Amino acid sequence: MRCIKNKVEHNGSGAVTLCPDEPEDMWHAYNLIRPGDILRASAIRRVTTVQDTGSTSSARVHLNLIIRVKNLDFDPQSSQLHVSGQIMNETQHTKIGQFHTLDLELNRNFTLEKEVGSDGEGVGWDSIAIESLKDAVDEGGKRRAEAVAVVMQEGLAHICFIGQFQTILKQKIEMSVPRKRQGGGDHDKGMNKFFKVTLETLLRQMEFNTSLTSGANNEAVRPVLLASPGFVASGFQKYIQSEASTTTPGLKRLLPSLVVVHSASGYTNSLSEVLQSPAVKTILADTKYARETKLMDDFLEQLRKETNKATYGPREVEHAVEQGAVGRGGGVLIVSNRLFRSQDIAERKRWVSLVDRVRDVEGGDVRILSSDHESGKRLEGLGGIAALLTFPLIEPDFDSDAE
């Protein structure tokens, strides 16, 4: 994501103009935009005209619209973001107060404005929004997937991209493969065809150039994890090696990045098992995903040992912060980014205030995990918020209290 213009004031109000370059940028936009914000973007609206004769005609016109955001609809698989709200600027074809949905698109600028205390509708650019903005424009819009995973079994493959902030299913391949019979070659032919289609799809999704003369040959290839029950993944690896040594020499660049691991099935729910394998942890050791995974592993280990140095749940964590147990010397507040997407302003302020207190007052560390990653999903199962404590703390009994 490129930041075209930044006019955020010290009081938290102001606007930024952004240009999404990659599909993952739509995920960042989804986390930045919230109900009550003002969004300016180009739109296409169908306009119906009534002629003097009574006949009607319709045409699609391009408009620059400003809306007060009411709802967001994000499709992670296609990385499409639809933002609906009431129109705030009158044009030849629109009136103030009408509802419209803006479809944000790649390589097309949009401007996001946040207000402070405008009739209670906005909270401005608070610390979480500023941090989300920094994440969005990090690396000058050149962010790429940290790894690619092909989770497969006979006749079924799921190609997933593991990014810094989300894991996306890019493509599903499903084919009928004949059963293996003694003396018959139909099974092997079916598997070769399945491997061929899977490889072609994988290279297309990776935008992998197999030309030996391409300048892209010098670029580093991200790790490609091949996972399956049985020997399907190793068979796919051998197929790629065969193609690289015969018909497609350009594939040799891909071979060092291939890693075969075991999975329970060829479905995406086996991906968490794949990412927990020692071989994969070593490969992804320096990635954001690995750091978040290790953090959750450490937290769950403290819970398992019952050291009283780990707690989870909204009231439990707030109590720990009040007691000064999430501060300097190892205190870590772990929060799901889902909590900051709440449409309830008071609820958002509750978590922003907690983050600010831990980070700025107590001196503790704050980690905001993506709910679209495996580590974030584990955190979601604990209520979306947890903490590692600097000293053991016995929790009060909240069960007997009213919420």
Protein Blocks (a to p, Z undefined) as FASTA:
>chain_A
ZZfbdcddfkopacdddddfbfklmmmmmmmpcghiacddddddddddddfkopacdddd
ddddddddfbdcddfklopacdddddfbdcfkbcehiacdddddehiacdddddehighl
agbjafklmmmmmmmmgghlpaccfbdcddddehiacdddddfkbccdfbdcdddddddd
ehiaklmmmmmmmmmmmmmmmmmmnopafbfkbmklmpccdddddddehjllmmmmmmmm
mmmmmmmmmlmmmmmmpccdddfblcfklmmmmmmpmklmmmmmmgmklmmmmmmmmmmm
mmmnonopacedjklmmmmmmnopacghiiacdddfklmmpfblklmmmmmmmmmmmmmm
nopacddddfkbfklmmmmmnoopacddfbdcddddfklpcZZ
